């Protein structure tokens, strides 16, 4: 989960990088995502500017689900992911597990 900085101005590229997966969906699917993400309670869907690592591609406007602080303040916000890349963080975490658990079932 990512939290949006209250001082952030849309389009400011100086903040922390977050690696995301973008999906192109229709309105019906978007409303299903709102339901899954408990939009308005746990997360807020906000418009954001997405920049590509390949800077020759122009930025795009996307929706992003940001955590709502009032909901999440009762939960510890650790560990933080320094790289901002959840997928890579999760792969490294799975490598550290011991035993015969097939984590592919849970990803």
Backbone as CSV, one residue per row, in Angstrom:
resi,resn,N_x,N_y,N_z,CA_x,CA_y,CA_z,C_x,C_y,C_z
1,UNK,0.838,-1.160,0.000,0.000,0.000,0.000,0.892,1.234,0.000
2,UNK,0.501,2.222,-0.734,1.237,3.488,-0.772,0.350,4.581,-0.189
3,UNK,0.983,5.490,0.521,0.281,6.641,1.065,0.708,7.859,0.263
4,UNK,-0.237,8.724,-0.010,0.058,9.938,-0.742,0.499,11.015,0.239
5,UNK,1.585,11.703,-0.076,2.100,12.793,0.739,1.165,13.994,0.592
6,UNK,0.724,14.563,1.710,-0.197,15.699,1.673,0.413,16.930,1.002
7,UNK,1.747,17.037,1.009,2.424,18.185,0.400,2.719,17.975,-1.084
8,UNK,2.412,16.791,-1.594,2.728,16.455,-2.979,1.878,17.267,-3.954
9,UNK,2.513,17.756,-5.001,1.817,18.443,-6.090,1.866,17.525,-7.311
10,UNK,0.719,17.252,-7.881,0.643,16.337,-9.022,1.623,16.759,-10.119
11,UNK,2.365,15.779,-10.614,3.339,16.029,-11.666,4.745,16.274,-11.143
12,UNK,4.907,16.397,-9.814,6.223,16.601,-9.211,6.975,15.275,-9.229
13,UNK,8.086,15.219,-9.944,8.848,13.972,-10.085,9.933,13.819,-9.023
14,UNK,9.990,14.706,-8.035,11.072,14.655,-7.054,10.790,13.688,-5.906
15,UNK,9.592,13.154,-5.804,9.241,12.264,-4.697,9.790,10.862,-4.872
16,UNK,9.387,9.966,-3.996,9.818,8.579,-4.069,9.164,7.875,-5.247
17,UNK,9.944,7.023,-5.890,9.455,6.255,-7.026,8.637,5.063,-6.525
18,UNK,7.523,4.787,-7.183,6.714,3.616,-6.899,6.547,2.869,-8.218
19,UNK,6.940,1.602,-8.230,6.804,0.783,-9.425,5.410,0.182,-9.420
20,UNK,4.689,0.344,-10.518,3.299,-0.087,-10.579,3.043,-0.955,-11.801
21,UNK,1.947,-1.663,-11.737,1.435,-2.381,-12.889,0.169,-1.643,-13.312
22,UNK,0.092,-1.267,-14.566,-1.071,-0.532,-15.059,-1.943,-1.446,-15.902
23,UNK,-3.224,-1.320,-15.699,-4.205,-2.097,-16.449,-5.127,-1.138,-17.177
24,UNK,-5.464,-1.463,-18.406,-6.421,-0.676,-19.171,-7.765,-1.376,-19.031
25,UNK,-8.696,-0.761,-18.299,-9.971,-1.417,-17.990,-11.142,-0.527,-18.373
26,UNK,-12.301,-1.147,-18.547,-13.515,-0.377,-18.815,-14.125,0.096,-17.493
27,UNK,-15.178,0.920,-17.604,-15.785,1.516,-16.413,-16.332,0.458,-15.457
28,UNK,-16.956,-0.590,-15.996,-17.514,-1.643,-15.137,-16.413,-2.319,-14.317
29,UNK,-15.288,-2.593,-14.951,-14.167,-3.217,-14.241,-13.594,-2.253,-13.203
30,UNK,-13.526,-0.970,-13.540,-13.033,0.026,-12.591,-13.907,0.064,-11.342
31,UNK,-15.214,-0.013,-11.518,-16.103,-0.010,-10.343,-15.929,-1.290,-9.524
32,UNK,-15.585,-2.399,-10.177,-15.294,-3.631,-9.433,-14.015,-3.470,-8.624
33,UNK,-13.002,-2.820,-9.205,-11.781,-2.536,-8.450,-12.091,-1.637,-7.257
34,UNK,-12.956,-0.644,-7.437,-13.354,0.221,-6.311,-13.925,-0.617,-5.174
35,UNK,-14.743,-1.596,-5.512,-15.345,-2.472,-4.503,-14.262,-3.313,-3.818
36,UNK,-13.389,-3.916,-4.607,-12.322,-4.768,-4.063,-11.405,-3.965,-3.146
37,UNK,-11.057,-2.757,-3.549,-10.128,-1.920,-2.778,-10.824,-1.140,-1.664
38,UNK,-12.131,-1.379,-1.492,-12.899,-0.690,-0.456,-12.713,0.822,-0.596
39,UNK,-12.907,1.302,-1.819,-12.680,2.707,-2.177,-13.503,3.626,-1.284
40,UNK,-12.819,4.631,-0.766,-13.472,5.583,0.128,-13.333,5.234,1.593
41,UNK,-12.934,4.011,1.910,-12.760,3.588,3.304,-11.296,3.236,3.558
42,UNK,-10.773,2.234,2.820,-9.377,1.829,2.969,-8.466,2.574,1.990
43,UNK,-8.970,2.783,0.779,-8.193,3.408,-0.285,-9.034,4.461,-0.984
44,UNK,-8.349,5.429,-1.552,-9.019,6.451,-2.355,-8.441,6.389,-3.766
45,UNK,-9.328,6.342,-4.749,-8.875,6.333,-6.145,-8.614,7.776,-6.547
46,UNK,-7.374,8.047,-6.925,-6.980,9.398,-7.308,-6.346,9.372,-8.692
47,UNK,-6.482,10.483,-9.415,-5.784,10.612,-10.686,-4.338,10.943,-10.400
48,UNK,-3.455,10.345,-11.184,-2.028,10.575,-10.981,-1.343,10.591,-12.346
49,UNK,-0.182,11.195,-12.395,0.632,11.200,-13.600,1.641,10.073,-13.486
50,UNK,1.656,9.205,-14.489,2.597,8.082,-14.509,3.699,8.396,-15.515
51,UNK,4.942,8.252,-15.059,6.104,8.466,-15.911,6.748,7.123,-16.199
52,UNK,7.166,6.919,-17.417,7.836,5.683,-17.816,9.325,5.797,-17.561
53,UNK,9.964,4.648,-17.284,11.420,4.649,-17.176,12.034,5.059,-18.502
54,UNK,11.420,4.604,-19.593,11.830,5.016,-20.933,11.294,6.430,-21.149
55,UNK,12.135,7.435,-20.946,11.683,8.824,-20.966,11.249,9.307,-22.341
56,UNK,11.451,8.482,-23.385,10.960,8.884,-24.705,9.443,8.704,-24.801
57,UNK,8.862,7.911,-23.867,7.404,7.752,-23.829,6.802,8.884,-23.009
58,UNK,5.730,9.485,-23.499,5.131,10.601,-22.755,4.420,10.108,-21.495
59,UNK,4.329,10.951,-20.462,3.595,10.573,-19.248,2.117,10.356,-19.563
60,UNK,1.459,9.581,-18.725,0.030,9.318,-18.903,-0.699,9.601,-17.597
61,UNK,-1.979,9.947,-17.716,-2.836,10.113,-16.548,-3.464,8.765,-16.241
62,UNK,-3.335,8.323,-14.988,-3.849,7.020,-14.560,-4.579,7.193,-13.237
63,UNK,-5.341,6.185,-12.861,-5.922,6.131,-11.524,-4.993,5.319,-10.639
64,UNK,-4.906,5.720,-9.388,-4.029,5.089,-8.412,-4.812,4.962,-7.112
65,UNK,-4.721,3.810,-6.435,-5.388,3.631,-5.147,-4.395,3.953,-4.035
66,UNK,-4.617,5.072,-3.370,-3.759,5.509,-2.268,-4.440,5.156,-0.952
67,UNK,-3.656,4.714,0.021,-4.193,4.388,1.334,-4.768,5.615,2.026
68,UNK,-5.875,5.454,2.717,-6.492,6.543,3.485,-5.913,6.505,4.901
69,UNK,-5.233,7.571,5.267,-4.505,7.619,6.549,-5.386,7.319,7.759
70,UNK,-6.582,7.857,7.814,-7.442,7.636,8.986,-7.749,6.153,9.178
71,UNK,-7.845,5.405,8.107,-8.099,3.962,8.229,-6.826,3.235,8.646
72,UNK,-5.711,3.523,7.980,-4.477,2.756,8.162,-3.636,3.175,9.356
73,UNK,-3.957,4.283,10.036,-3.100,4.740,11.137,-3.051,3.756,12.298
74,UNK,-4.029,2.851,12.372,-4.029,1.874,13.473,-3.154,0.649,13.167
75,UNK,-2.588,0.591,11.954,-1.734,-0.527,11.560,-0.302,-0.048,11.389
76,UNK,0.669,-0.884,11.789,2.066,-0.474,11.589,2.379,-0.383,10.094
77,UNK,3.093,0.644,9.705,3.433,0.862,8.299,4.829,0.343,7.978
78,UNK,5.093,-0.892,8.345,6.396,-1.479,8.058,6.181,-2.826,7.404
79,UNK,7.092,-3.371,6.664,8.340,-2.699,6.290,8.110,-1.755,5.123
80,UNK,8.891,-0.699,5.091,8.847,0.187,3.943,9.714,-0.438,2.852
81,UNK,9.351,-0.204,1.639,10.062,-0.794,0.507,10.904,0.307,-0.139
82,UNK,12.217,0.330,0.159,13.062,1.433,-0.315,13.017,1.631,-1.832
83,UNK,12.960,0.550,-2.587,12.966,0.671,-4.050,11.608,1.106,-4.592
84,UNK,10.538,0.942,-3.789,9.200,1.239,-4.264,8.621,0.152,-5.152
85,UNK,9.342,-0.977,-5.291,8.919,-2.058,-6.188,8.406,-3.241,-5.370
86,UNK,7.080,-3.320,-5.180,6.466,-4.381,-4.375,6.748,-5.752,-4.955
87,UNK,6.671,-5.925,-6.267,6.877,-7.234,-6.887,8.275,-7.770,-6.564
88,UNK,9.300,-6.936,-6.707,10.665,-7.360,-6.404,10.816,-7.636,-4.909
89,UNK,10.254,-6.796,-4.067,10.290,-6.993,-2.623,9.674,-8.346,-2.262
90,UNK,8.526,-8.657,-2.848,7.834,-9.910,-2.561,8.648,-11.116,-3.042
91,UNK,9.266,-11.020,-4.226,10.117,-12.121,-4.718,11.258,-12.393,-3.736
92,UNK,11.901,-11.341,-3.238,13.007,-11.515,-2.300,12.515,-12.089,-0.974
93,UNK,11.341,-11.670,-0.532,10.777,-12.175,0.726,10.473,-13.664,0.607
94,UNK,9.932,-14.093,-0.518,9.603,-15.507,-0.728,10.863,-16.355,-0.720
95,UNK,11.956,-15.840,-1.282,13.228,-16.579,-1.315,13.729,-16.885,0.092
96,UNK,13.388,-16.032,1.054,13.867,-16.204,2.426,13.065,-17.245,3.215
97,UNK,11.908,-17.635,2.690,11.061,-18.590,3.412,11.713,-19.968,3.494
98,UNK,11.443,-20.678,4.550,11.939,-22.041,4.729,10.755,-22.995,4.659
99,UNK,11.007,-24.246,4.287,9.933,-25.238,4.287,9.385,-25.483,2.902
100,UNK,8.321,-26.297,2.841,7.786,-26.730,1.565,6.566,-25.978,1.109
101,UNK,6.413,-24.715,1.498,5.236,-23.944,1.098,5.413,-23.460,-0.327
102,UNK,4.417,-23.722,-1.171,4.463,-23.241,-2.549,3.827,-21.857,-2.571
103,UNK,4.666,-20.834,-2.491,4.149,-19.466,-2.423,3.549,-18.998,-3.741
104,UNK,3.833,-19.710,-4.848,3.231,-19.330,-6.120,1.703,-19.364,-6.027
105,UNK,1.179,-20.207,-5.143,-0.271,-20.295,-4.971,-0.850,-19.004,-4.425
106,UNK,-0.038,-18.211,-3.749,-0.522,-17.023,-3.068,-0.180,-15.724,-3.771
107,UNK,0.513,-15.797,-4.911,0.918,-14.541,-5.556,-0.028,-14.160,-6.657
